[in-house]
Structure formats: structure tokens, C-alpha cells
Amino acid sequence: MAKKPAPNAVALVSERRLWDRMMAMAEIGAIPGNGVNRACLSKEDIRARRLLLTWARNLKLDAEVDPIGNLFLRRRGTDATLDPVCAGSHMDSQPQGGRFDGIYGVLAVLEAFEALEAAGITTRRPIELVAWTNEEGGRYAPGAMGSMVHAGLRRLDEFLDLTDKDGIRLGDALAETLAAEPWIPRRPLGRSYAAYLEPHIEQGPRLEAEGKTIGVVTGIQGSRWFTVTVTGETAHAGAAPMRGRKDAVQDALRIIAALNELMADPTDTARFTVGRINVSPNTPNSVASSVQFSIDFRHPDRAELLRRGDAIAALAGRAVRDCTVAVAENFHVMPCAFDPLVVDAVQNAAEGLGLSWMRMPSGAFHDAQFMQPLCPTGMIFVPCRKGISHNVAEYAEPAHLAAGTQVLVGALLDLANR
């Protein structure tokens, strides 16, 4: 049986304090139905960062921010020469998001710091809490921008001229966010870490369905995103004969039907979504001259992700009858397997605390996927009701949030004392 990790520190995790802070954060960007709209680099995001810094002040953490706005709060260790353990998540939400996605990981680490401080425990290695910039991609795509840039997988200057729906440049929004807390020291992008750990709600139904409290995450499936543009010719809906029309909607439907066949999977492993469709001129009495739609394709198997994703462009070309079609890939990340060092630390902590657990992959991508190339990485999942996420109905039980934080304390003590 696994050894119970630092029982005094674990016992000092406060379910009430964690819940109250979660609910206080949920007031920033609150929308009807108990949801949250807290876009990255927005005024709401600045308020959330400021509240986090207020809570962190009594813990005497060292704050730093990097060029893309990732916020770091460092708890010192006994040996400043050792690489730190990093843990956290993000504070931004989807436009119609919930109260738990992302922000739980940030506040769980803060609560772990509270428990360690109350127990009088100092680890060998420093521990850094990170709040990543723009994980969701709801205002500026792609998501996980902060962790990708921090890890050196993309360059910051690739994103500075992106604009949101109101025409605001990312570079300008970033400058405003950085200027809001000018006292925070700047740090360069990237650094060496001993490990990275990310607590998160599951965003799926497996833990709840199987009656488990802790998900020991083994890796993340790969993702490929595409934009398909179908170009036809507008015409009068009443006067133009059916024969000879170049109807972009009809050809878009043919492509989507063909894609459904390509992505059909009797094992229900593949994930295929057309989530956004834009039609022009988008009037009821005109034949559509163009349709643009998104494809979100995910799979845990690298070979399948490549095979089916690579087939999309040719399939779309064969499916159209009257129009032309162009397919552009906007984003891709291959599946990743998490390091046994961190996976085992999470499992051992859950076992030591007598909590029910299961090993499982993540269906959603997270910042952890982009930290894996830098250092041993892992995640802790807790259940969410009915697996609902990116939705105002998103909900996690206070006891589950606290249990995940207790596991986090145990895993952090293991990793930071190596």
C-alpha cells in the first residue's frame, strides 16, 4: 500500500476556502446560468489576475510574468539551485463557459501552498504556480498559446497581429494586461523544470460513471483543426433553375456527409466536430456563394490521426459537385504520453489517501500537452457532473475539488523533494 503523504499538510487543505475562492473568481465575468465569460487578456482577465495576486500576498510568493503574460508565483525551496516543480492551469474561459474549467487548477495549487505553509513544510525544490495565457482560444485562436510560446513550440510574434471579433490586436491586449501590474518582474520565455503537474476537471463522464474520485491522467489525444472553404456563385432563389446552380451550401453538406463516413468509428474512439459554419450572403432568398466551416478532429492514435486527417482535403475535392473547395489546416498537435515519474506520483498520492482512482487519457487538450517536451508532465482529474464542460451547467462537487487538491499536495511533495 502506498504511504500516506504528509498527513498534516493534506489535512490542512481547506474545502471551504478553496470553494469560496472558486465562487469569488466565478463572479468575474459572470453570465446568466452560473456561467463565466472571462476572455483572455480582457479587463475581466486582469481583474482575475489581480485577485489571485491579492490572495497570494500573505504566502510571500515571488511573482513573475513572461512576454506572453503567463503569470508565475514561486514558493521558495531550501535549495534555490534546483529546477522547480511547476503546477497550474489557466484563468480564461469559453464565451459561454463554466466556473471550474482551468481556474480550478490555478486555485488548487494556491490552496496546496496554503496547506504547506500552514503545516510549516518547505520542499527542497521551489514550486511555481503558473496561470497560462489564452488556453481556451475563445478570443484569439489557437488555444494553449501561452504554453506553446513558453515551451518554444511557437513564436510570440506569430500571434501579435491576430485580432478578435472587435478588431483588437492581441499585441495591444497583451500590452494592456502587462501594464496593469507593472511591479511584477519580467522573466524570459522558457526555463528548466523538474516536473509539471496540472489539476483539472475531467470534462468527460468516465469518472462519474465509474464512481471514481481521481483520474490519473496517462496522456492526451492528438488534435487537428481545419478550415474548409466552399466557393460557388450567388443567385436568386426563385429565378435560378436548380440545374446549373453553384450552391455552396449543398456542396458543403456533401463534404460533411463524406467526412462523417471517413470518421465513422465503431469503437467510438475518434472525435469529429463541425462546430462553426459561416454562410454568405446568408439570406433566405439567395443561393449561397460561399460556405466556410471548421473541422475539429482528435484521436489518441498517431497513425489514425495522420491517416484520417491527411485524407480530408482529397475527400472534400471529390465530394463537391458544382463548386470549388479549399482546405487549410490551422492547428495540429500529436498525441502525447505523460512521464511515468509524474503519473506514478499522482497514483501513489491517491492510493496513500485511500481515494478511488483510475488511469485514463484526456480527450481534451491542455497546456500540459505542450509542457511534456520540456519536462516530466502529468495531470490530475476530478469528476464533473454528467461530463459537462464549456457550458454554464459545468459543475464539480466541493469534496471532489478538495480531494484533487489533497492528491496534488502529495504529488508535489514527492516531486519537489527529489
C-alpha positions, 0 to 999 in steps of 0.5 A: 500500500502506498504511504500516506503523504504528509498527513498534516499538510493534506489535512490542512487543505481547506474545502471551504476556502478553496470553494469560496475562492472558486465562487469569488473568481466565478463572479468575474465575468459572470453570465446568466446560468452560473456561467463565466465569460472571462476572455483572455487578456480582457479587463475581466482577465486582469481583474482575475489576475489581480485577485489571485495576486491579492490572495497570494500576498500573505504566502510571500510568493515571488511573482513573475510574468513572461512576454506572453503574460503567463503569470508565475508565483514561486514558493521558495525551496531550501535549495534555490539551485534546483529546477522547480516543480511547476503546477497550474492551469489557466484563468480564461474561459469559453464565451459561454463557459463554466466556473471550474474549467482551468481556474480550478487548477490555478486555485488548487495549487494556491490552496496546496501552498496554503496547506504547506505553509500552514503545516510549516513544510518547505520542499527542497525544490521551489514550486511555481504556480503558473496561470497560462495565457489564452488556453481556451482560444475563445478570443484569439485562436489557437488555444494553449498559446501561452504554453506553446510560446513558453515551451518554444513550440511557437513564436510570440510574434506569430500571434501579435497581429491576430485580432478578435471579433472587435478588431483588437490586436492581441499585441495591444491586449497583451500590452494592456494586461502587462501594464496593469501590474507593472511591479511584477518582474519580467522573466524570459520565455522558457526555463528548466523544470523538474516536473509539471503537474496540472489539476483539472476537471475531467470534462468527460463522464468516465469518472462519474460513471465509474464512481471514481474520485481521481483520474490519473491522467496517462496522456492526451489525444492528438488534435487537428483543426481545419478550415474548409472553404466552399466557393460557388456563385450567388443567385436568386432563389426563385429565378435560378433553375436548380440545374446549373446552380453553384450552391455552396451550401449543398456542396458543403453538406456533401463534404460533411456527409463524406467526412462523417463516413471517413470518421465513422468509428465503431469503437467510438474512439475518434472525435469529429466536430463541425462546430462553426459554419459561416454562410454568405450572403446568408439570406433566405432568398439567395443561393449561397456563394460561399460556405466556410466551416471548421473541422475539429478532429482528435484521436489518441492514435498517431497513425489514425490521426495522420491517416484520417486527417491527411485524407480530408482535403482529397475527400472534400475535392471529390465530394463537391459537385458544382463548386470549388473547395479549399482546405487549410489546416490551422492547428495540429498537435500529436498525441502525447504520453505523460512521464511515468515519474509524474503519473506514478506520483499522482497514483501513489498520492491517491492510493496513500489517501485511500481515494478511488482512482483510475488511469485514463487519457484526456480527450481534451487538450491542455497546456500540459500537452505542450509542457511534456517536451520540456519536462516530466508532465502529468495531470490530475482529474476530478469528476464533473457532473454528467461530463459537462464542460464549456457550458454554464451547467459545468459543475464539480462537487466541493469534496471532489475539488478538495480531494484533487487538491489533497492528491496534488499536495502529495504529488508535489511533495514527492516531486519537489523533494527529489 
